[in-house]
Amino acid sequence: MTLFFQKLFRQNLKIIFFGFKVFLEAKLFINSRKN
C-alpha cells in the first residue's frame, strides 16, 4: 500500500466514524423524543 492510499484510507475511516457517531446520536435523540 502506498502512502497516498494509506492517507486516503485514514481520511475515509475518519469520515465513516464521524458519520456513524452522528447517526447513533440522532437515533438516541429520536428515541428519547418518542418516550
QUINOR-V574573 format. One record per residue. N is the residue number from 0. OMEGA is omega as a letter, one per 40 degrees, with the letter a starting at -180 (999 if undefined). Layout:
# QUINOR-V574573
N OMEGA
N OMEGA
This chain:
# QUINOR-V574573
0 i
1 a
2 a
3 a
4 i
5 i
6 a
7 a
8 i
9 i
10 i
11 i
12 i
13 a
14 i
15 a
16 i
17 i
18 i
19 i
20 i
21 i
22 a
23 a
24 i
25 i
26 i
27 a
28 a
29 i
30 a
31 i
32 a
33 a
34 999
